[in-house]
């Protein structure tokens, strides 16, 4: 053979050279094709094995190993199974040989959870990185990864998907299910998202960060509260604010170290421009005005005096206020994604009602809400009709616990206050009884069977109008004869319903598309001796909310007392260490 190759004829014949070169190329190509087919066959086989391993693990999955979120476990697990089923059990975060950059994008997004008032540690970022690095051990000699074990590879993929879906769920509808904690909290998250499809799209488009941002509430109040969270964290990082001590230095013209501390405190929270002070130790007019602004933000009487309630508010630690901001960001995530073009929003601890039309505030007024032991529930409904000059069917609890003891002391009370008594709760019973013929002293909560109704007119507990959104709790908005209560800063006095400060304005707004109802005709209807029911031209959503930290129209942080104790209960669940995911 060597002789043939080296023979003069072979060297001199070009055709022979072309033949042998072509043969060599074919041989090399053939070998490459053989190895490519063998490698592809191996990869296909290994890919099939990974899919079988994934399906097997998915079928026997111990849910709590991946989803330790007690409130959302079932929903997130359903999205998890759907995600892998829809993609035919293929790996999402790596190939069979190496991790994809998507995992690093996820780690970066999870680290930003603090911006939303959430804790990155809850999503096990550090442990996930360590697991990724352990599964894919990178060679120190060559820039390549060692072949990972299939079971560990699948487990890593599951952990990364679980982290994404859990965080995505928290952004979309919040961490907690409030109704599971408190029966009177019935605004369950209504914002929906197909998180499995969301993740699949994010992986296909390589946009993990953007896909998560799209899940956030698209409302100005949420964005404002996020901005305030950043500001207050900076204050905390710089050491917080100085303590304000009681004393007699807080009067116009007075000087002293306590005034300097007060000035610094108000400057740090943005209530006072530090540059306005000529003498930092002097209590001047600018300081008094700043103090009034602070008091307004905290729902206190804006009198410019450093009284006991004001000192308490001034000395609330900034860390505590950060907790409240984070909690109320969570509450905003519980609200529906779309609340309607027009809606009524009541904030119970803020004693406030707003009518929103688009992004514009059409009306705003004070409200009176339920006492602590007759708390106004948190829920959503729809205002369907208005009742002018309403009568009031007294609830059994009020009739027995409040009215009965009064009547037993003063039998003339019912007639004097326009009450009628009926023999039963059957509304077909329209013949009133003579109160004087009833032995009131023999009655108690246990044997009271009468229906007590207060007629329309002056002194009626519901005032001159009520706004109805029929519900099982018998909660509605209404007027009140006790208008003096609206001058109080703390206004928790009702039995659960919401009393409104400007009922005429609210009725006029809701009926503005009906030509019959002008301001004059509304006032006339409110002074009748019999009820008149008017259906709204279009139903209007109403949301009874509970926000103890929110931004006002100037973007300032407003804080309100936790009048029903919802904050403490919900914060304990948000912050409990055992809930780490």
C-alpha positions as CSV (number, residue, x, y, z in Angstrom):
1,X,0.0,0.0,0.0
2,X,2.8,2.4,0.9
3,X,4.5,1.6,-2.3
4,X,1.3,2.5,-4.2
5,X,1.0,5.8,-2.4
6,X,4.5,6.7,-3.0
7,X,4.7,5.4,-6.6
8,X,5.6,7.9,-9.3
9,X,2.3,7.2,-11.0
10,X,0.3,8.1,-8.0
11,X,2.2,11.3,-7.4
12,X,2.0,12.4,-11.0
13,X,-1.7,11.6,-11.5
14,X,-4.0,14.4,-10.3
15,X,-7.0,12.2,-10.5
16,X,-5.5,9.9,-8.0
17,X,-4.9,12.8,-5.6
18,X,-8.4,14.1,-5.8
19,X,-9.7,10.6,-5.2
20,X,-7.7,10.1,-2.0
21,X,-8.5,13.6,-0.7
22,X,-12.2,13.0,-1.3
23,X,-12.0,9.7,0.4
24,X,-10.4,11.2,3.4
25,X,-13.0,13.9,3.7
26,X,-15.8,11.4,3.4
27,X,-14.2,9.3,6.1
28,X,-13.9,12.3,8.5
29,X,-17.4,13.5,7.7
30,X,-18.7,10.0,8.3
31,X,-16.9,9.7,11.6
32,X,-18.3,13.1,12.7
33,X,-21.8,12.1,11.6
34,X,-21.4,8.8,13.5
35,X,-20.4,10.6,16.7
36,X,-23.1,13.3,16.2
37,X,-25.7,10.6,15.8
38,X,-24.4,8.7,18.7
39,X,-24.2,11.9,20.8
40,X,-27.7,12.9,19.7
41,X,-29.0,9.5,20.5
42,X,-27.4,9.7,23.9
43,X,-28.8,13.1,24.5
44,X,-32.2,12.1,23.4
45,X,-32.1,9.0,25.6
46,X,-30.9,11.2,28.6
47,X,-33.6,13.8,27.8
48,X,-36.2,11.1,27.9
49,X,-34.8,9.8,31.1
50,X,-35.0,13.2,32.7
51,X,-38.6,13.6,31.5
52,X,-39.5,10.2,33.1
53,X,-37.7,11.1,36.3
54,X,-39.5,14.5,36.4
55,X,-42.9,12.8,35.8
56,X,-42.2,10.2,38.4
57,X,-41.1,12.8,41.0
58,X,-44.1,15.0,40.2
59,X,-46.5,12.1,40.7
60,X,-45.2,11.4,44.1
61,X,-44.4,14.9,45.1
62,X,-44.4,15.8,48.8
63,X,-46.0,19.3,48.4
64,X,-44.6,20.7,51.7
65,X,-41.1,20.0,50.5
66,X,-41.5,22.7,47.9
67,X,-44.4,24.9,49.1
68,X,-44.3,25.8,52.7
69,X,-46.7,28.6,52.2
70,X,-49.6,27.5,54.4
71,X,-52.1,30.0,52.8
72,X,-51.4,29.5,49.1
73,X,-49.9,26.0,48.9
74,X,-52.8,24.4,47.1
75,X,-53.2,27.1,44.5
76,X,-49.4,27.3,43.8
77,X,-49.1,23.5,43.6
78,X,-51.9,23.4,41.0
79,X,-50.0,26.0,38.9
80,X,-46.8,24.0,39.4
81,X,-48.2,20.8,38.1
82,X,-49.9,22.6,35.2
83,X,-46.6,24.3,34.2
84,X,-44.7,21.0,33.9
85,X,-47.6,19.1,32.3
86,X,-48.0,21.8,29.6
87,X,-44.3,21.7,28.7
88,X,-44.2,17.9,28.6
89,X,-42.0,17.5,31.6
90,X,-39.1,19.3,30.1
91,X,-36.5,21.1,32.2
92,X,-37.1,24.8,32.5
93,X,-34.0,26.3,34.2
94,X,-31.1,24.3,32.6
95,X,-30.1,22.0,29.9
96,X,-28.8,18.5,30.6
97,X,-25.3,19.9,30.7
98,X,-25.4,23.4,32.3
99,X,-27.6,25.9,34.0
100,X,-29.3,28.6,32.0
101,X,-28.9,32.4,32.7
102,X,-32.6,32.4,33.6
103,X,-31.7,31.1,37.1
104,X,-29.5,34.2,37.7
105,X,-32.3,36.4,36.5
106,X,-34.7,34.8,39.0
107,X,-32.2,35.2,41.9
108,X,-31.9,38.9,41.0
109,X,-35.6,39.3,40.9
110,X,-36.1,37.6,44.3
111,X,-33.5,39.9,45.8
112,X,-35.7,42.8,44.9
113,X,-38.6,41.5,47.0
114,X,-37.8,44.1,49.7
115,X,-39.0,46.8,47.3
116,X,-42.5,45.2,47.5
117,X,-42.4,44.9,51.3
118,X,-41.6,41.2,51.1
119,X,-38.6,39.3,52.5
120,X,-36.1,37.7,50.0
121,X,-35.1,35.2,52.6
122,X,-38.6,33.7,52.4
123,X,-37.7,32.5,48.9
124,X,-34.4,30.7,49.9
125,X,-32.2,32.5,47.4
126,X,-29.0,31.6,49.1
127,X,-30.0,27.9,49.3
128,X,-31.1,27.8,45.7
129,X,-27.7,29.2,44.6
130,X,-25.9,26.6,46.6
131,X,-28.0,23.9,45.2
132,X,-27.5,25.0,41.6
133,X,-23.7,25.2,42.2
134,X,-23.7,21.7,43.8
135,X,-25.7,20.1,41.0
136,X,-23.6,21.7,38.3
137,X,-20.0,21.3,39.6
138,X,-17.9,23.5,37.4
139,X,-14.5,22.1,36.4
140,X,-11.5,24.2,37.5
141,X,-9.4,23.1,34.6
142,X,-11.8,23.5,31.8
143,X,-14.7,25.9,31.4
144,X,-17.3,23.2,31.5
145,X,-19.7,21.5,33.9
146,X,-19.6,18.0,35.1
147,X,-22.6,15.8,34.1
148,X,-25.2,16.2,36.8
149,X,-27.3,13.5,38.4
150,X,-30.7,13.4,36.8
151,X,-32.7,13.2,40.0
152,X,-30.9,16.2,41.6
153,X,-31.2,18.1,38.3
154,X,-35.0,17.6,38.4
155,X,-35.2,18.6,42.0
156,X,-33.3,21.8,41.3
157,X,-35.7,22.6,38.5
158,X,-38.6,22.0,40.8
159,X,-37.1,24.2,43.5
160,X,-36.5,27.1,41.1
161,X,-40.0,26.8,39.6
162,X,-41.5,26.7,43.1
163,X,-39.7,29.8,44.1
164,X,-40.9,31.7,41.0
165,X,-44.5,30.6,41.4
166,X,-44.6,31.4,45.1
167,X,-43.1,34.9,44.7
168,X,-45.4,35.5,41.6
169,X,-48.4,34.5,43.7
170,X,-47.4,36.8,46.5
171,X,-47.0,39.7,44.1
172,X,-50.3,39.0,42.3
173,X,-52.6,38.3,45.2
174,X,-50.6,38.7,48.4
175,X,-49.1,36.3,50.9
176,X,-52.0,35.9,53.3
177,X,-55.6,34.8,52.8
178,X,-57.1,37.3,55.3
179,X,-60.5,35.6,55.6
180,X,-58.7,32.5,57.0
181,X,-57.4,34.7,59.8
182,X,-60.4,36.8,60.5
183,X,-64.0,36.0,59.5
184,X,-65.0,39.7,59.2
185,X,-62.3,40.3,56.5
186,X,-64.1,39.3,53.4
187,X,-62.2,41.0,50.6
188,X,-60.6,37.9,49.3
189,X,-58.0,38.5,46.6
190,X,-59.8,38.8,43.2
191,X,-56.8,39.5,41.1
192,X,-56.2,36.4,39.0
193,X,-53.2,35.3,37.0
194,X,-52.3,32.2,35.1
195,X,-48.9,31.9,36.8
196,X,-48.0,28.7,34.9
197,X,-48.5,30.4,31.5
198,X,-46.8,33.5,32.9
199,X,-43.7,31.6,33.7
200,X,-43.7,29.7,30.4
201,X,-43.9,33.0,28.5
202,X,-41.1,34.4,30.7
203,X,-38.8,31.5,30.0
204,X,-39.6,31.6,26.3
205,X,-38.9,35.4,26.1
206,X,-36.1,35.3,28.7
207,X,-37.7,38.1,30.7
208,X,-38.1,36.9,34.3
209,X,-38.0,40.4,35.8
210,X,-40.6,41.9,33.5
211,X,-43.0,38.9,33.9
212,X,-42.9,39.5,37.7
213,X,-43.3,43.3,37.5
214,X,-46.4,42.8,35.3
215,X,-48.1,41.0,38.3
216,X,-47.9,44.1,40.6
217,X,-51.0,46.2,41.3
218,X,-51.2,48.9,38.7
219,X,-52.6,51.6,41.0
220,X,-51.1,54.9,42.1
221,X,-51.6,54.2,45.8
222,X,-49.5,51.1,45.6
223,X,-46.7,52.9,43.8
224,X,-46.8,55.8,46.3
225,X,-46.5,53.4,49.2
226,X,-43.6,51.6,47.6
227,X,-41.8,55.0,47.2
228,X,-42.5,55.8,50.9
229,X,-41.1,52.4,51.9
230,X,-37.8,53.3,50.3
231,X,-37.7,56.7,52.1
232,X,-38.5,55.3,55.5
233,X,-35.9,52.5,55.2
234,X,-33.3,55.2,54.5
235,X,-34.3,56.9,57.7
236,X,-33.9,53.6,59.6
237,X,-30.5,53.0,58.1
238,X,-29.4,56.4,59.3
239,X,-30.4,55.7,62.8
240,X,-34.0,56.7,62.9
241,X,-35.2,59.8,64.7
242,X,-34.6,61.4,68.1
243,X,-37.0,60.9,71.0
244,X,-39.3,63.7,71.8
245,X,-39.8,64.1,75.6
246,X,-42.7,65.7,77.4
247,X,-42.2,69.2,78.8
248,X,-43.3,72.9,78.7
249,X,-40.9,73.9,76.0
250,X,-43.3,73.4,73.1
251,X,-44.9,76.7,73.0
252,X,-44.4,79.7,70.6
253,X,-41.4,81.7,71.6
254,X,-39.9,79.0,73.8
255,X,-36.4,77.7,73.4
256,X,-34.6,74.6,74.5
257,X,-33.0,71.3,73.5
258,X,-36.4,69.5,73.4
259,X,-37.4,72.0,70.6
260,X,-34.2,71.1,68.7
261,X,-35.1,67.4,69.0
262,X,-38.7,68.0,67.8
263,X,-37.4,70.1,64.9
264,X,-35.0,67.3,63.8
265,X,-37.8,64.7,64.2
266,X,-40.2,66.6,61.9
267,X,-37.4,67.4,59.4
268,X,-36.5,63.7,59.1
269,X,-40.2,62.7,58.3
270,X,-40.5,65.5,55.8
271,X,-43.0,67.6,57.8
272,X,-40.5,70.5,58.3
273,X,-38.0,72.0,55.9
274,X,-34.9,72.2,58.0
275,X,-33.8,75.4,56.1
276,X,-36.7,77.4,57.5
277,X,-35.2,77.5,61.0
278,X,-33.5,80.7,62.0
279,X,-32.8,79.3,65.5
280,X,-33.1,75.5,65.7
281,X,-33.9,75.8,69.5
282,X,-36.8,78.2,69.0
283,X,-40.5,77.1,68.8
284,X,-41.6,79.4,66.0
285,X,-44.6,79.6,63.7
286,X,-43.0,77.3,61.0
287,X,-42.5,74.6,63.6
288,X,-46.1,74.9,64.8
289,X,-47.4,74.6,61.2
290,X,-45.2,71.6,60.6
291,X,-46.5,70.0,63.8
292,X,-50.1,70.5,62.6
293,X,-49.2,68.8,59.3
294,X,-47.7,65.9,61.3
295,X,-50.9,65.6,63.4
296,X,-53.1,65.6,60.3
297,X,-51.0,62.7,58.8
298,X,-51.6,60.7,62.0
299,X,-55.3,61.4,62.3
300,X,-54.8,63.6,65.4
301,X,-56.4,67.0,66.3
302,X,-54.2,69.5,64.3
303,X,-53.8,71.9,67.2
304,X,-50.0,72.4,67.0
305,X,-49.6,71.2,70.6
306,X,-47.3,68.5,71.8
307,X,-49.9,66.6,73.8
308,X,-49.7,63.0,74.9
309,X,-51.2,61.5,71.7
310,X,-48.8,63.6,69.6
311,X,-45.7,62.5,71.6
312,X,-46.8,58.9,71.3
313,X,-47.0,59.3,67.5
314,X,-43.7,61.2,67.3
315,X,-41.9,58.5,69.2
316,X,-43.3,55.5,67.2
317,X,-40.1,53.8,66.0
318,X,-39.4,54.0,62.3
319,X,-39.1,50.2,62.1
320,X,-42.7,49.9,63.3
321,X,-43.8,52.3,60.6
322,X,-42.0,50.3,58.0
323,X,-43.8,47.2,59.3
324,X,-47.1,49.0,58.8
325,X,-46.2,50.2,55.3
326,X,-45.3,46.6,54.3
327,X,-48.5,45.2,55.8
328,X,-50.6,47.8,53.9
329,X,-48.8,47.0,50.6
330,X,-50.0,43.5,51.2
331,X,-53.5,44.7,51.7
332,X,-53.4,46.6,48.5
333,X,-52.4,43.4,46.7
334,X,-55.7,41.8,48.1
335,X,-57.8,44.3,46.2
336,X,-59.1,43.4,42.7
337,X,-57.0,44.2,39.7
338,X,-59.8,46.1,38.2
339,X,-62.1,47.9,40.7
340,X,-64.2,49.5,38.0
341,X,-64.2,52.8,36.2
342,X,-66.3,54.2,39.0
343,X,-66.4,53.0,42.6
344,X,-66.9,54.0,46.3
345,X,-64.0,53.4,48.6
346,X,-64.4,53.4,52.4
347,X,-61.3,53.3,54.6
348,X,-62.5,52.2,58.0
349,X,-59.5,53.3,60.2
350,X,-59.2,56.4,58.2
351,X,-62.8,57.3,58.8
352,X,-63.0,58.4,55.2
353,X,-65.0,57.8,52.0
354,X,-64.0,58.6,48.5
355,X,-65.9,58.3,45.2
356,X,-63.4,57.5,42.4
357,X,-64.3,58.2,38.8
358,X,-61.4,56.9,36.7
359,X,-58.3,58.2,38.4
360,X,-60.1,61.3,39.6
361,X,-61.6,61.8,43.0
362,X,-65.2,62.9,42.5
363,X,-66.2,63.1,46.2
364,X,-64.6,62.8,49.6
365,X,-66.2,62.9,53.0
366,X,-65.8,61.8,56.6
367,X,-67.6,58.7,57.9
368,X,-68.5,57.1,61.2
369,X,-67.8,53.3,61.4
370,X,-68.5,50.5,63.9
371,X,-67.4,50.4,67.4
372,X,-64.6,47.9,68.4
373,X,-67.2,45.3,69.4
374,X,-69.5,46.1,66.4
375,X,-66.7,46.3,63.9
376,X,-67.5,47.2,60.3
377,X,-66.5,44.2,58.2
378,X,-64.1,44.5,55.3
379,X,-65.7,43.4,52.1
380,X,-66.8,44.4,48.6
381,X,-70.3,44.8,47.1
382,X,-72.4,46.9,44.7
383,X,-74.7,49.8,45.5
384,X,-78.0,49.0,43.8
385,X,-80.5,51.5,45.1
386,X,-81.2,54.4,47.4
387,X,-83.9,54.7,50.0
388,X,-85.0,58.2,50.8
389,X,-86.7,58.9,54.2
390,X,-86.1,55.3,55.3
391,X,-87.6,53.6,58.3
392,X,-85.4,51.4,60.5
393,X,-86.1,47.8,61.4
394,X,-84.2,47.6,64.6
395,X,-81.9,44.5,64.7
396,X,-82.7,42.0,67.4
397,X,-79.4,42.5,69.2
398,X,-80.0,46.3,69.5
399,X,-83.7,45.9,70.4
400,X,-82.9,43.5,73.3
401,X,-79.6,44.9,74.6
402,X,-80.2,48.7,74.1
403,X,-83.9,49.6,73.6
404,X,-85.5,47.1,75.9
405,X,-83.7,48.3,79.0
406,X,-84.7,51.9,78.1
407,X,-88.3,51.0,77.7
408,X,-88.4,49.1,81.0
409,X,-87.2,52.3,82.6
410,X,-89.4,54.7,80.5
411,X,-92.5,53.1,78.9
412,X,-93.1,56.3,76.8
413,X,-89.7,56.0,75.0
414,X,-91.1,54.2,72.0
415,X,-93.9,56.6,71.2
416,X,-91.7,59.6,71.9
417,X,-89.2,58.4,69.3
418,X,-91.6,57.3,66.6
419,X,-91.1,53.5,67.1
420,X,-93.8,50.9,66.3
421,X,-94.0,47.4,67.6
422,X,-95.2,44.3,65.7
423,X,-96.0,40.9,67.0
424,X,-93.5,39.0,64.8
425,X,-90.6,39.4,62.3
426,X,-92.9,38.6,59.4
427,X,-93.0,41.7,57.3
428,X,-96.5,40.9,56.2
429,X,-97.5,41.7,59.7
430,X,-98.4,45.4,59.2
431,X,-100.7,46.0,62.2
432,X,-98.7,47.6,65.0
433,X,-99.3,46.7,68.6
434,X,-100.1,49.1,71.5
435,X,-96.8,49.4,73.4
436,X,-98.7,50.1,76.6
437,X,-100.4,46.7,76.4
438,X,-97.1,44.8,76.5
439,X,-95.6,43.7,79.8
440,X,-92.0,44.9,79.1
441,X,-90.7,43.9,82.5
442,X,-91.4,40.3,81.7
443,X,-89.2,40.4,78.6
444,X,-85.5,39.6,78.2
445,X,-83.0,38.7,75.5
446,X,-84.2,35.1,75.8
447,X,-87.9,35.6,75.2
448,X,-88.1,38.8,73.2
449,X,-90.2,38.1,70.0
450,X,-91.2,41.5,68.8
451,X,-90.2,43.5,65.7
452,X,-89.4,47.1,66.5
453,X,-89.5,49.7,63.6
454,X,-88.6,53.3,63.8
455,X,-90.6,55.4,61.3
456,X,-89.2,57.8,58.8
457,X,-88.7,61.4,59.8
458,X,-86.7,63.6,62.1
459,X,-84.7,61.6,64.6
460,X,-84.6,58.4,62.6
461,X,-81.4,56.5,63.4
462,X,-80.7,56.2,59.6
463,X,-81.2,59.9,59.0
464,X,-82.8,60.9,55.7
465,X,-81.3,58.4,53.3
466,X,-79.6,55.1,53.0
467,X,-77.5,53.6,50.2
468,X,-78.1,49.9,49.8
469,X,-75.9,47.1,48.7
470,X,-77.8,44.0,49.9
471,X,-75.6,41.6,51.9
472,X,-76.0,39.0,54.6
473,X,-74.4,41.3,57.2
474,X,-77.0,44.0,56.7
475,X,-74.3,46.6,56.3
476,X,-75.0,49.8,54.2
477,X,-74.1,53.5,54.0
478,X,-76.6,56.0,55.6
479,X,-77.2,59.4,56.9
480,X,-77.3,60.1,60.7
481,X,-79.0,62.7,62.9
482,X,-75.9,62.7,65.1
483,X,-73.9,64.9,62.7
484,X,-71.8,66.3,65.6
485,X,-69.8,63.0,65.6
486,X,-68.2,64.0,62.3
487,X,-66.2,66.7,64.1
488,X,-64.4,64.0,66.2
489,X,-61.1,62.7,65.0
490,X,-61.9,59.2,66.2
491,X,-65.2,58.1,64.8
492,X,-65.9,54.5,65.7
493,X,-69.5,54.9,67.1
494,X,-71.9,52.9,64.9
495,X,-73.2,49.3,65.2
496,X,-71.3,48.3,62.0
497,X,-72.9,50.4,59.3
498,X,-71.2,53.4,57.8
499,X,-72.6,56.8,58.4
500,X,-71.7,59.4,55.8
501,X,-71.0,63.1,56.3
502,X,-72.5,64.4,53.0
503,X,-75.4,62.1,52.1
504,X,-77.1,64.7,49.8
505,X,-73.9,65.1,47.8
506,X,-73.5,61.3,47.5
507,X,-77.1,60.8,46.4
508,X,-76.8,63.6,43.9
509,X,-73.6,62.1,42.4
510,X,-75.1,58.6,42.1
511,X,-78.3,59.9,40.5
512,X,-76.6,62.5,38.3
513,X,-77.7,60.7,35.1
514,X,-81.4,60.8,36.1
515,X,-83.0,64.1,35.1
516,X,-85.6,63.8,37.8
517,X,-83.1,64.0,40.7
518,X,-81.7,67.5,41.2
519,X,-80.4,68.7,44.5
520,X,-83.8,70.2,45.3
521,X,-85.8,67.1,44.6
522,X,-83.3,65.0,46.5
523,X,-83.7,67.2,49.6
524,X,-87.5,67.0,49.2
525,X,-87.4,63.2,49.1
526,X,-85.3,63.2,52.2
527,X,-88.0,65.0,54.2
528,X,-91.0,62.7,53.4
529,X,-93.0,60.8,56.0
530,X,-92.7,57.5,54.1
531,X,-89.8,55.7,52.4
532,X,-89.1,56.0,48.7
533,X,-86.8,53.5,46.9
534,X,-84.9,54.6,43.8
535,X,-82.9,52.2,41.7
536,X,-79.5,53.6,40.5
537,X,-79.2,54.1,36.7
538,X,-76.1,51.9,37.0
539,X,-74.8,49.9,39.9
540,X,-71.7,51.2,41.6
541,X,-69.0,48.9,43.3
542,X,-68.3,49.7,46.9
543,X,-65.2,48.6,48.7
544,X,-65.0,48.6,52.5
545,X,-61.2,48.6,53.2
546,X,-58.9,48.7,56.2
547,X,-55.7,50.7,55.5
548,X,-53.7,51.9,58.5
549,X,-50.8,53.3,56.3
550,X,-51.4,55.0,53.0
551,X,-50.3,58.0,50.9
552,X,-52.4,61.1,50.8
553,X,-52.9,63.4,47.8
554,X,-49.5,65.0,48.4
555,X,-47.8,61.6,48.6
556,X,-47.2,61.9,52.3
557,X,-47.4,58.9,54.6
558,X,-50.6,58.8,56.6
559,X,-50.9,56.5,59.6
560,X,-54.0,55.5,61.5
561,X,-54.8,53.6,64.7
562,X,-55.4,49.9,64.3
563,X,-58.9,50.3,65.8
564,X,-59.9,46.6,65.4
565,X,-56.6,44.9,66.0
566,X,-56.2,43.6,62.5
567,X,-52.6,44.9,62.2
568,X,-51.2,42.9,65.1
569,X,-52.9,39.7,64.0
570,X,-51.9,39.9,60.3
571,X,-48.3,41.2,61.0
572,X,-47.7,38.2,63.3
573,X,-48.4,35.9,60.4
574,X,-46.5,37.9,57.9
575,X,-43.4,37.9,60.1
576,X,-43.5,34.5,61.7
577,X,-40.2,32.7,61.2
578,X,-41.8,29.3,60.9
579,X,-43.4,30.4,57.7
580,X,-40.1,30.5,55.7
581,X,-40.8,29.0,52.4
